[in-house]
Amino acid sequence: MKFVGKSDEELIREFQNGSMEAFDEIVSRYRNPLFSFVYRIIGDPAFSEDLLQETFIRVWNNRDSYREVAKFSTWIYTIAGNLAKSELRRHKIRRWFSLSGSSSHDEEERPLEIADEDADPHRDLERRTIKRRVDEEIIKLPRVFKEVIILRDVQELSYEEISEILKIPLGTVKSRVNRGRLRLQKRLRDLV
Amino acid sequence: MSVCERFEKNFGQYKNGGLPQAVQTEMAEHVAVCPHCASFTGEISSLRTLLTGQPEFQPRPGFERRLSERLRGTTEVYRVPARRRFSSGWAAAGAGLATGLAVGFFVMLAPHTTDNIAVTSAPPLAAVGVNTTRDSLDSISDTAKSEESLYELDQNSRTVSSGR
């Protein structure tokens, strides 16, 4: 309650001044969105949690290097995105993941979803099946399309913010979003 | 490239109004009479609705506790991924092999007297500056502290990191 109405930038400032509760609040605000982002890029829940922890550890260790010239969300998404990209480059998880097929999407391996309180129980199974299929197709996209589609269409960040996070020109972001959507649209034609 | 292909390729810019005015008008006129492109527009809109409605995921319960323990440098609960166990295992094996070779080489070259062998044995930890008693006490007092904030115990790391 103490931090209700406070911006992320105010929180990081308080954290820089020594408030550990402000760090707790940052973790609370960004835990699920960042986990969803990293999981959809990596496709593996255990690795995703590892990277999420590493992201917060870097925020902790480098808090004094954050300057309010950029939005805090841009900064923390950049950290998480860079870690995820490095992980993909080093271990080719994406290739392993796509080769391993549906076995990686077993119930046990799938992370917990935030429950939709408005969900109609009768249609729940159908919705879950569709959402799972969409996630599988997102994860199978090449990284350059996947990251922009997740940030733009799933997380609903602005084109400008995505451009800053990924360090690519605005036009490239828009072009990749368009091409990513085209690929997804072809693969999900039976659903759209 | 047909008009339909150009429409699909530039759809994002068209939707955002980012095309030159003449091209924007041409596209609008085309989609009004082309069933294929009208259908494509509908599909992309549905796709966006589908993507926006994707669920948010959360890490396993106890994430904050695991993060707190990792921030404190404790690894007993944090599950090291298989990749790291694998690579650290190879690193340990490599280090062991190198040490073995170095010791073997030294023993082969050195005169075989008990005095020389005694010189090569490891000195006690205290002699190389490792205060095991103090380290143990520090770790005990760490765990004995209360956990009002999950991350409170790592205040020391602030001093360390800012001192870099």
Boltz contact constraints between the chains, C-beta under 6 A:
constraints:
  - contact:
      token1: [A, 20]
      token2: [B, 149]
      max_distance: 6.0
  - contact:
      token1: [A, 20]
      token2: [B, 151]
      max_distance: 6.0
  - contact:
      token1: [A, 20]
      token2: [B, 152]
      max_distance: 6.0
  - contact:
      token1: [A, 21]
      token2: [B, 149]
      max_distance: 6.0
  - contact:
      token1: [A, 23]
      token2: [B, 151]
      max_distance: 6.0
  - contact:
      token1: [A, 32]
      token2: [B, 56]
      max_distance: 6.0
  - contact:
      token1: [A, 32]
      token2: [B, 58]
      max_distance: 6.0
  - contact:
      token1: [A, 35]
      token2: [B, 57]
      max_distance: 6.0
  - contact:
      token1: [A, 35]
      token2: [B, 59]
      max_distance: 6.0
  - contact:
      token1: [A, 36]
      token2: [B, 56]
      max_distance: 6.0
  - contact:
      token1: [A, 36]
      token2: [B, 57]
      max_distance: 6.0
  - contact:
      token1: [A, 39]
      token2: [B, 57]
      max_distance: 6.0
  - contact:
      token1: [A, 49]
      token2: [B, 59]
      max_distance: 6.0
  - contact:
      token1: [A, 50]
      token2: [B, 81]
      max_distance: 6.0
  - contact:
      token1: [A, 53]
      token2: [B, 67]
      max_distance: 6.0
  - contact:
      token1: [A, 53]
      token2: [B, 70]
      max_distance: 6.0
  - contact:
      token1: [A, 56]
      token2: [B, 67]
      max_distance: 6.0
  - contact:
      token1: [A, 61]
      token2: [B, 161]
      max_distance: 6.0
  - contact:
      token1: [A, 111]
      token2: [B, 57]
      max_distance: 6.0
  - contact:
      token1: [A, 112]
      token2: [B, 58]
      max_distance: 6.0
  - contact:
      token1: [A, 113]
      token2: [B, 55]
      max_distance: 6.0
  - contact:
      token1: [A, 113]
      token2: [B, 57]
      max_distance: 6.0
  - contact:
      token1: [A, 114]
      token2: [B, 55]
      max_distance: 6.0
  - contact:
      token1: [A, 114]
      token2: [B, 56]
      max_distance: 6.0
  - contact:
      token1: [A, 114]
      token2: [B, 58]
      max_distance: 6.0
  - contact:
      token1: [A, 131]
      token2: [B, 54]
      max_distance: 6.0
  - contact:
      token1: [A, 131]
      token2: [B, 55]
      max_distance: 6.0
  - contact:
      token1: [A, 134]
      token2: [B, 50]
      max_distance: 6.0
  - contact:
      token1: [A, 153]
      token2: [B, 48]
      max_distance: 6.0
  - contact:
      token1: [A, 153]
      token2: [B, 51]
      max_distance: 6.0
  - contact:
      token1: [A, 154]
      token2: [B, 51]
      max_distance: 6.0
  - contact:
      token1: [A, 154]
      token2: [B, 54]
      max_distance: 6.0
  - contact:
      token1: [A, 174]
      token2: [B, 12]
      max_distance: 6.0
  - contact:
      token1: [A, 177]
      token2: [B, 12]
      max_distance: 6.0
  - contact:
      token1: [A, 178]
      token2: [B, 11]
      max_distance: 6.0
  - contact:
      token1: [A, 178]
      token2: [B, 12]
      max_distance: 6.0
  - contact:
      token1: [A, 181]
      token2: [B, 44]
      max_distance: 6.0
  - contact:
      token1: [A, 185]
      token2: [B, 43]
      max_distance: 6.0
  - contact:
      token1: [A, 185]
      token2: [B, 44]
      max_distance: 6.0
  - contact:
      token1: [A, 185]
      token2: [B, 47]
      max_distance: 6.0
  - contact:
      token1: [A, 192]
      token2: [B, 43]
      max_distance: 6.0
  - contact:
      token1: [A, 192]
      token2: [B, 46]
      max_distance: 6.0
  - contact:
      token1: [A, 192]
      token2: [B, 47]
      max_distance: 6.0
